[in-house]
Amino acid sequence: MGRLTICRTDEVEEGEFATRVVVENTAYAVYRLGDRYYVSIDLCSHGPGSLGEGLIIGDEIECPFHQGRFHIPTGKPTLPPCTDPVQVWTVHLDGDEIWIDPDEPPSHR
């Protein structure tokens, strides 16, 4: 199991916007819903939108490019024009560090 630290918990505010983080030349979107953290790939599966710059609506992230949406915990598309899921990872916490296993097989819970 690999370990890739994405960011610290205090870098992700709860609210209406996601957080975009670039680690080792890969962009990720990080979300805080209550006391839970989620990480997905930053790039929308439909176009060039950055999910890390998107608006959080309930438990969905809205892509700023075409306003399609994805379910944050699963990465599944919930509003057209998005039809393909985005990669999500299991989030691990170590103190105030948020990390993922970048080698985790793709899954859409």
N, C-alpha and C positions, 0 to 999 in steps of 0.2 A: 504494500500500500504506500503510495506516494503521499507527500504532504506539501501543500502549497498554501502559504499564508496569503489571504486575500486582503485583509485590512483589520483594523481594530474596531471593536463594537462602538466606541465613542465617535467613530468617523461616519456612522450610519444613523441618521436621525429618523425617528418615526414621524411620518407625515405623508404629504401627498406626492413627494418626489422620491424616485429611486436614487441610488448613488452609483456613479460610473467609476470603476477602478481598473487600471491597467497594471498587470503583473506579468513579467517576462514576455512582453510584446503581445499579450492577449488581453482583450477588454472583457470585463465582467460587469454585470449589473447586480447590485446588492440591495436587498430590500429588508425592511424591518416592519413586521406586522405584530404589534403588541410586544411580547417578549421573545418572539421567534425571528430568526434571521434566515434569509434565503439567498441563494446565488444561482444566477443563470448566465448563459453567454450573453454578451451585450448586444450583438447584432440580431436584429429582427430577421425571422426566417422568410419574410415576404419582400423586404427591400432594404435599403441602406439606413434604416432608422436605428438609433441608439436607444435600447431599452433603459439603459442607465440614465438617460435624460428624459424618461417618460413619466407620465402622471399615474400615480397609484389610485385606483378607484376600487374600494373594498379590498378584495383579494386578487385583483387583476392589475396588470400593467398595460398602459395604453402606449402604443408605439407613436412617437411624435411625427413619423413620416406619413403614414396613411390612416392613423387612428384605429388600427386593428388592435385587438387585445389578446392577452394570454393570462391563464390562471397561474399566479406566481408559484404556488407550491408544486405544481405538476408540469408547467411549461406548455400545457395544452392550449391550443387556440380557442378563444371564446367569442370573438367577434370578427367578421370579415373586414378586410380582405385577407386576413391571415388564415391559412389553412394547415400549415405544417407546424408541429410543435418546436419549441426551442429547448436546447439542452439545459437541464437543471442538475445540480449536484447536491448530495447530502452535505449539510453544513455541520461542522464540528467546532466546538468552542473549547479553547484552552486559555483559561483566565479571560482576558479581554481580546484575545485573538480569534478571528474567524478564519477557518481554513477548510479546504476541500481536498479530496483525493482526485487529482486531474486525470488519473487513469481509470476512474470509476466508469464502468460501461454505460453507454447512453441509456437513459431510461426516462420515461415520462409517466410518473407515478399516477 
